[in-house]
Amino acid sequence: MTDHPSAPQGKPTSYSRVTLSRIMTAVDVNLYGTVHGGVLMKFVDDVAGAAAARHSGGTAVTASIDEIVFSEPVRVGDLVHAHAQVNWTGSTSMEIGVRVVAERWDSAEDEPVRVATAYLVFVGVDVGGAPRAVRPVLPETPEDERRFREAEIRRAHRLAKRRAIQAHRAG
């Protein structure tokens, strides 16, 4: 919560959770017969954007993809689900965590397979495209708390890397 009367009120982590699902088709594949990483990246960005917009109560844009890990290939016919939530918020930015799982078309009764994870940073923007304040995220569970703390570590690493690069360029 905040003492400033015009600052947005916080929302629980569960408020931002979004799932998008789609069946992968032949137009999604690469030369190896598996789904293009770029197709999955767009899917990840779409679900993260929906979670960011829901949490921030308005337009939010991708500032960076902090990390994306492809752990298993996705095949034509797989039903893919991308689950996203806001892990952390700053004054105008948010980290969104995304987990992507696939239900294999040829073994639909098996548990979904985790195929990718990602962390993206979004910034809330106003109608003119300028950064705007986003409401705080309020972790609800020990898992949400863990994700919040790990997001702070990733943020610290991003900022340290930026400072190191700027120092190197300055000579």
Backbone as CSV, one residue per row, in Angstrom:
resi,resn,N_x,N_y,N_z,CA_x,CA_y,CA_z,C_x,C_y,C_z
1,MET,0.845,-1.182,0.000,0.000,0.000,0.000,0.888,1.241,0.000
2,THR,0.297,2.360,-0.309,1.070,3.584,-0.431,0.388,4.722,0.305
3,ASP,1.190,5.735,0.683,0.643,6.892,1.370,0.184,7.967,0.394
4,HIS,0.613,7.860,-0.852,0.282,8.882,-1.849,-1.128,8.651,-2.379
5,PRO,-2.034,9.637,-2.248,-3.439,9.397,-2.602,-3.677,9.086,-4.075
6,SER,-2.791,9.549,-4.996,-3.046,9.304,-6.418,-2.360,8.044,-6.927
7,ALA,-1.553,7.400,-6.080,-0.879,6.176,-6.503,-1.897,5.040,-6.602
8,PRO,-1.702,4.143,-7.579,-2.635,3.024,-7.729,-2.590,2.082,-6.527
9,GLN,-3.725,1.493,-6.181,-3.807,0.516,-5.100,-3.274,-0.829,-5.594
10,GLY,-2.674,-1.589,-4.687,-2.105,-2.879,-5.041,-3.166,-3.916,-5.380
11,LYS,-2.728,-4.934,-6.117,-3.582,-6.072,-6.474,-2.834,-7.357,-6.142
12,PRO,-3.550,-8.392,-5.717,-2.889,-9.668,-5.424,-2.346,-10.308,-6.702
13,THR,-1.349,-11.154,-6.502,-0.736,-11.849,-7.636,-1.783,-12.557,-8.490
14,SER,-2.748,-13.193,-7.858,-3.744,-13.971,-8.597,-4.553,-13.119,-9.569
15,TYR,-4.667,-11.824,-9.302,-5.432,-10.940,-10.181,-4.836,-10.898,-11.591
16,SER,-3.517,-11.017,-11.693,-2.853,-10.871,-12.993,-2.767,-12.172,-13.782
17,ARG,-3.088,-13.294,-13.180,-2.856,-14.573,-13.858,-3.719,-14.718,-15.112
18,VAL,-3.043,-15.131,-16.190,-3.685,-15.301,-17.494,-3.152,-16.587,-18.119
19,THR,-4.016,-17.299,-18.830,-3.600,-18.461,-19.616,-4.126,-18.300,-21.029
20,LEU,-3.248,-18.473,-21.998,-3.639,-18.531,-23.412,-3.305,-19.932,-23.905
21,SER,-4.138,-20.452,-24.788,-3.926,-21.799,-25.318,-4.128,-21.785,-26.821
22,ARG,-3.350,-22.635,-27.506,-3.551,-22.805,-28.942,-2.963,-24.127,-29.406
23,ILE,-3.521,-24.630,-30.492,-3.001,-25.842,-31.119,-1.977,-25.409,-32.158
24,MET,-0.804,-26.019,-32.126,0.243,-25.695,-33.089,-0.040,-26.407,-34.411
25,THR,0.157,-25.687,-35.505,-0.162,-26.216,-36.833,1.077,-26.231,-37.724
26,ALA,0.902,-26.744,-38.923,2.018,-26.875,-39.872,2.645,-25.527,-40.228
27,VAL,1.894,-24.445,-40.147,2.477,-23.129,-40.476,3.438,-22.645,-39.385
28,ASP,3.450,-23.300,-38.227,4.290,-22.890,-37.103,5.660,-23.565,-37.082
29,VAL,5.922,-24.514,-37.984,7.123,-25.334,-37.857,8.335,-24.785,-38.604
30,ASN,9.492,-25.241,-38.157,10.753,-24.911,-38.802,11.196,-26.074,-39.699
31,LEU,12.410,-26.000,-40.211,12.902,-27.047,-41.102,13.093,-28.391,-40.408
32,TYR,13.136,-28.405,-39.095,13.317,-29.639,-38.345,11.994,-30.307,-37.977
33,GLY,10.876,-29.662,-38.341,9.573,-30.233,-38.075,9.023,-29.942,-36.698
34,THR,9.703,-29.068,-35.970,9.203,-28.651,-34.658,8.802,-27.175,-34.746
35,VAL,8.077,-26.710,-33.756,7.584,-25.333,-33.778,8.744,-24.362,-33.615
36,HIS,8.737,-23.317,-34.456,9.743,-22.252,-34.395,9.804,-21.649,-33.000
37,GLY,11.011,-21.397,-32.522,11.169,-20.684,-31.265,10.512,-19.319,-31.323
38,GLY,10.556,-18.668,-32.472,9.950,-17.343,-32.624,8.436,-17.367,-32.467
39,VAL,7.801,-18.461,-32.893,6.355,-18.603,-32.705,6.045,-18.680,-31.214
40,LEU,6.857,-19.466,-30.490,6.661,-19.567,-29.047,6.983,-18.248,-28.351
41,MET,8.006,-17.529,-28.839,8.348,-16.236,-28.241,7.195,-15.246,-28.375
42,LYS,6.557,-15.217,-29.531,5.412,-14.319,-29.704,4.268,-14.722,-28.786
43,PHE,4.045,-16.022,-28.669,2.999,-16.530,-27.778,3.288,-16.117,-26.330
44,VAL,4.551,-16.242,-25.920,4.984,-15.826,-24.581,4.752,-14.323,-24.399
45,ASP,5.127,-13.530,-25.390,4.946,-12.075,-25.302,3.465,-11.708,-25.229
46,ASP,2.635,-12.417,-25.983,1.191,-12.154,-25.958,0.594,-12.403,-24.578
47,VAL,0.907,-13.555,-23.975,0.322,-13.871,-22.671,0.894,-12.954,-21.592
48,ALA,2.181,-12.622,-21.684,2.783,-11.705,-20.710,2.148,-10.326,-20.826
49,GLY,1.894,-9.887,-22.047,1.248,-8.586,-22.255,-0.151,-8.540,-21.676
50,ALA,-0.873,-9.655,-21.792,-2.222,-9.713,-21.223,-2.164,-9.625,-19.703
51,ALA,-1.206,-10.337,-19.084,-1.060,-10.279,-17.626,-0.650,-8.878,-17.177
52,ALA,0.270,-8.251,-17.904,0.735,-6.903,-17.555,-0.394,-5.886,-17.673
53,ALA,-1.174,-5.970,-18.745,-2.288,-5.036,-18.935,-3.346,-5.234,-17.856
54,ARG,-3.648,-6.492,-17.541,-4.639,-6.772,-16.507,-4.180,-6.197,-15.175
55,HIS,-2.928,-6.461,-14.807,-2.435,-5.996,-13.507,-2.353,-4.473,-13.445
56,SER,-1.848,-3.867,-14.507,-1.615,-2.415,-14.474,-2.872,-1.605,-14.756
57,GLY,-3.917,-2.266,-15.241,-5.161,-1.562,-15.510,-5.112,-0.706,-16.754
58,GLY,-4.252,-1.049,-17.692,-4.149,-0.274,-18.928,-3.032,-0.800,-19.805
59,THR,-2.628,0.040,-20.745,-1.615,-0.360,-21.712,-0.264,-0.573,-21.042
60,ALA,0.383,-1.659,-21.447,1.742,-1.961,-21.001,2.499,-2.500,-22.210
61,VAL,3.760,-2.134,-22.327,4.566,-2.543,-23.478,5.773,-3.347,-23.013
62,THR,6.250,-4.224,-23.886,7.420,-5.031,-23.586,8.650,-4.147,-23.550
63,ALA,9.385,-4.179,-22.451,10.639,-3.439,-22.343,11.821,-4.370,-22.605
64,SER,11.725,-5.597,-22.126,12.798,-6.564,-22.380,12.293,-7.978,-22.125
65,ILE,12.946,-8.899,-22.797,12.773,-10.304,-22.473,14.034,-10.652,-21.707
66,ASP,13.861,-10.841,-20.410,15.004,-11.052,-19.539,15.624,-12.414,-19.779
67,GLU,14.770,-13.408,-19.989,15.260,-14.766,-20.185,14.147,-15.593,-20.791
68,ILE,14.533,-16.479,-21.718,13.597,-17.484,-22.211,14.382,-18.765,-22.394
69,VAL,13.841,-19.845,-21.865,14.503,-21.143,-21.946,13.530,-22.111,-22.598
70,PHE,13.988,-22.738,-23.692,13.198,-23.767,-24.359,13.713,-25.113,-23.846
71,SER,12.869,-25.864,-23.152,13.334,-27.095,-22.526,12.957,-28.362,-23.300
72,GLU,11.900,-28.293,-24.093,11.455,-29.442,-24.890,10.886,-28.927,-26.197
73,PRO,11.042,-29.680,-27.296,10.450,-29.233,-28.556,8.922,-29.327,-28.530
74,VAL,8.303,-28.465,-29.311,6.849,-28.481,-29.490,6.592,-28.975,-30.905
75,ARG,5.575,-29.827,-31.054,5.300,-30.445,-32.344,3.948,-30.009,-32.882
76,VAL,3.772,-30.177,-34.161,2.483,-29.911,-34.793,1.426,-30.769,-34.113
77,GLY,0.296,-30.163,-33.799,-0.802,-30.863,-33.149,-0.817,-30.729,-31.644
78,ASP,0.310,-30.324,-31.054,0.341,-30.150,-29.597,-0.570,-28.997,-29.198
79,LEU,-1.292,-29.187,-28.106,-2.090,-28.121,-27.508,-1.188,-27.450,-26.480
80,VAL,-0.863,-26.193,-26.722,0.111,-25.467,-25.903,-0.611,-24.434,-25.051
81,HIS,-0.248,-24.403,-23.766,-0.819,-23.448,-22.820,0.304,-22.576,-22.279
82,ALA,0.114,-21.269,-22.325,1.078,-20.328,-21.743,0.410,-19.680,-20.538
83,HIS,1.027,-19.848,-19.377,0.510,-19.311,-18.111,1.404,-18.145,-17.687
84,ALA,0.810,-16.993,-17.380,1.602,-15.823,-16.995,1.050,-15.196,-15.735
85,GLN,1.944,-14.538,-14.994,1.538,-13.743,-13.839,2.581,-12.664,-13.590
86,VAL,2.159,-11.604,-12.943,3.094,-10.565,-12.521,3.819,-11.084,-11.286
87,ASN,5.153,-11.091,-11.347,5.969,-11.547,-10.219,6.399,-10.393,-9.317
88,TRP,6.622,-9.221,-9.921,7.218,-8.094,-9.200,6.780,-6.813,-9.900
89,THR,6.680,-5.737,-9.136,6.408,-4.428,-9.718,7.350,-3.393,-9.136
90,GLY,7.695,-2.426,-9.975,8.419,-1.232,-9.544,7.455,-0.066,-9.648
91,SER,7.982,1.112,-9.906,7.082,2.266,-10.017,6.337,2.283,-11.352
92,THR,7.026,1.921,-12.440,6.369,1.882,-13.751,6.546,0.537,-14.451
93,SER,7.401,-0.318,-13.922,7.708,-1.582,-14.598,7.209,-2.781,-13.803
94,MET,7.119,-3.906,-14.510,6.641,-5.162,-13.934,7.434,-6.302,-14.536
95,GLU,7.762,-7.297,-13.720,8.305,-8.532,-14.274,7.162,-9.528,-14.383
96,ILE,7.051,-10.142,-15.554,6.039,-11.153,-15.810,6.749,-12.491,-15.975
97,GLY,6.308,-13.494,-15.232,6.821,-14.849,-15.396,5.863,-15.648,-16.254
98,VAL,6.419,-16.434,-17.166,5.597,-17.246,-18.075,6.101,-18.691,-18.051
99,ARG,5.149,-19.611,-17.946,5.425,-21.044,-18.021,4.608,-21.585,-19.185
100,VAL,5.272,-22.302,-20.093,4.604,-22.850,-21.270,4.634,-24.370,-21.183
101,VAL,3.462,-24.984,-21.313,3.357,-26.438,-21.280,2.626,-26.916,-22.533
102,ALA,2.905,-28.156,-22.906,2.269,-28.740,-24.087,1.597,-30.047,-23.725
103,GLU,0.377,-30.201,-24.231,-0.304,-31.487,-24.192,-0.007,-32.138,-25.534
104,ARG,0.677,-33.253,-25.495,1.078,-33.923,-26.737,-0.145,-34.489,-27.445
105,TRP,-0.238,-34.247,-28.736,-1.411,-34.661,-29.506,-1.564,-36.178,-29.525
106,ASP,-0.430,-36.898,-29.422,-0.494,-38.351,-29.519,-0.530,-39.042,-28.156
107,SER,-0.544,-38.251,-27.073,-0.629,-38.834,-25.728,-1.350,-37.851,-24.810
108,ALA,-2.544,-37.478,-25.218,-3.309,-36.429,-24.541,-3.650,-36.766,-23.095
109,GLU,-3.618,-38.042,-22.729,-3.941,-38.399,-21.351,-2.756,-38.218,-20.406
110,ASP,-1.554,-38.042,-20.962,-0.372,-37.822,-20.127,-0.387,-36.407,-19.566
111,GLU,0.417,-36.191,-18.530,0.560,-34.851,-17.963,1.186,-33.920,-19.001
112,PRO,0.796,-32.645,-19.008,1.449,-31.688,-19.919,2.949,-31.616,-19.633
113,VAL,3.710,-31.374,-20.682,5.165,-31.279,-20.609,5.556,-29.805,-20.593
114,ARG,6.425,-29.422,-19.647,6.920,-28.045,-19.641,7.869,-27.889,-20.825
115,VAL,7.574,-26.915,-21.689,8.388,-26.732,-22.893,9.177,-25.431,-22.887
116,ALA,8.784,-24.459,-22.056,9.535,-23.199,-22.003,9.171,-22.431,-20.741
117,THR,10.109,-21.606,-20.311,9.862,-20.632,-19.253,10.484,-19.316,-19.690
118,ALA,9.916,-18.224,-19.202,10.438,-16.910,-19.603,10.134,-15.876,-18.539
119,TYR,10.957,-14.826,-18.542,10.759,-13.657,-17.696,10.859,-12.432,-18.583
120,LEU,9.825,-11.604,-18.544,9.780,-10.404,-19.367,9.550,-9.199,-18.478
121,VAL,10.028,-8.056,-18.926,9.782,-6.800,-18.217,8.867,-5.955,-19.092
122,PHE,7.779,-5.488,-18.499,6.833,-4.607,-19.171,6.801,-3.280,-18.441
123,VAL,6.474,-2.230,-19.179,6.313,-0.896,-18.604,4.901,-0.416,-18.904
124,GLY,4.227,0.088,-17.892,2.919,0.695,-18.103,3.118,2.027,-18.814
125,VAL,2.293,2.295,-19.826,2.398,3.557,-20.567,1.034,4.229,-20.664
126,ASP,1.071,5.570,-20.762,-0.176,6.319,-20.934,-0.491,6.454,-22.414
127,VAL,-1.539,7.190,-22.767,-1.966,7.302,-24.163,-0.915,7.950,-25.042
128,GLY,-0.035,8.739,-24.454,1.045,9.362,-25.218,2.294,8.510,-25.312
129,GLY,2.279,7.352,-24.673,3.426,6.454,-24.715,4.441,6.695,-23.606
130,ALA,4.163,7.620,-22.701,5.077,7.891,-21.588,4.839,6.888,-20.459
131,PRO,5.903,6.519,-19.747,5.717,5.599,-18.620,4.726,6.162,-17.605
132,ARG,3.921,5.261,-17.040,2.963,5.650,-16.010,3.090,4.703,-14.828
133,ALA,2.642,5.157,-13.685,2.710,4.342,-12.470,1.867,3.082,-12.623
134,VAL,2.397,1.977,-12.104,1.635,0.728,-12.057,1.410,0.370,-10.594
135,ARG,0.305,-0.282,-10.353,-0.015,-0.647,-8.973,0.926,-1.747,-8.474
136,PRO,1.180,-1.769,-7.182,2.036,-2.821,-6.627,1.372,-4.190,-6.738
137,VAL,2.199,-5.210,-6.874,1.700,-6.578,-6.797,1.825,-7.019,-5.339
138,LEU,0.818,-7.730,-4.871,0.775,-8.182,-3.481,0.844,-9.710,-3.461
139,PRO,2.054,-10.272,-3.262,2.184,-11.735,-3.234,1.266,-12.345,-2.179
140,GLU,0.651,-13.484,-2.537,-0.335,-14.121,-1.658,0.156,-15.406,-1.011
141,THR,1.044,-16.108,-1.662,1.469,-17.428,-1.193,2.985,-17.451,-1.026
142,PRO,3.517,-18.458,-0.355,4.977,-18.590,-0.287,5.614,-18.674,-1.679
143,GLU,4.940,-19.339,-2.618,5.447,-19.409,-4.000,5.494,-18.017,-4.627
144,ASP,4.457,-17.208,-4.428,4.442,-15.827,-4.946,5.569,-15.014,-4.313
145,GLU,5.798,-15.203,-3.018,6.884,-14.500,-2.320,8.236,-14.891,-2.906
146,ARG,8.421,-16.188,-3.163,9.677,-16.662,-3.761,9.886,-16.033,-5.123
147,ARG,8.839,-16.012,-5.933,8.945,-15.429,-7.266,9.254,-13.935,-7.192
148,PHE,8.652,-13.244,-6.230,8.913,-11.815,-6.031,10.388,-11.583,-5.701
149,ARG,10.925,-12.357,-4.754,12.333,-12.206,-4.353,13.272,-12.542,-5.508
150,GLU,12.986,-13.585,-6.256,13.838,-13.944,-7.390,13.766,-12.884,-8.491
151,ALA,12.610,-12.269,-8.664,12.485,-11.178,-9.637,13.366,-10.002,-9.229
152,GLU,13.447,-9.721,-7.928,14.326,-8.641,-7.459,15.788,-8.957,-7.760
153,ILE,16.175,-10.224,-7.662,17.548,-10.632,-8.004,17.802,-10.406,-9.493
154,ARG,16.848,-10.831,-10.342,17.019,-10.624,-11.788,17.112,-9.132,-12.116
155,ARG,16.306,-8.310,-11.444,16.351,-6.862,-11.669,17.716,-6.302,-11.280
156,ALA,18.226,-6.714,-10.130,19.540,-6.243,-9.689,20.619,-6.624,-10.703
157,HIS,20.535,-7.817,-11.263,21.503,-8.259,-12.271,21.385,-7.431,-13.548
158,ARG,20.148,-7.148,-13.982,19.955,-6.317,-15.183,20.585,-4.942,-14.995
159,LEU,20.315,-4.332,-13.826,20.835,-2.992,-13.564,22.355,-2.997,-13.442
160,ALA,22.920,-4.013,-12.792,24.377,-4.112,-12.661,25.028,-4.293,-14.030
161,LYS,24.424,-5.124,-14.874,24.970,-5.336,-16.221,24.937,-4.039,-17.015
162,ARG,23.825,-3.302,-16.914,23.705,-2.025,-17.620,24.790,-1.049,-17.154
163,ARG,24.993,-0.941,-15.830,26.025,-0.038,-15.299,27.413,-0.457,-15.760
164,ALA,27.696,-1.758,-15.756,29.006,-2.246,-16.182,29.264,-1.933,-17.648
165,ILE,28.281,-2.118,-18.486,28.433,-1.823,-19.919,28.639,-0.328,-20.132
166,GLN,27.850,0.490,-19.440,28.017,1.942,-19.563,29.387,2.392,-19.090
167,ALA,29.878,1.814,-18.000,31.216,2.147,-17.498,32.284,1.732,-18.504
168,HIS,32.124,0.568,-19.092,33.083,0.096,-20.098,33.102,1.026,-21.311
169,ARG,31.934,1.438,-21.765,31.861,2.331,-22.934,32.439,3.704,-22.638
170,ALA,32.299,4.132,-21.377,32.828,5.458,-20.995,34.348,5.440,-20.920
171,GLY,34.928,4.247,-20.889,36.378,4.127,-20.889,36.926,4.039,-19.545
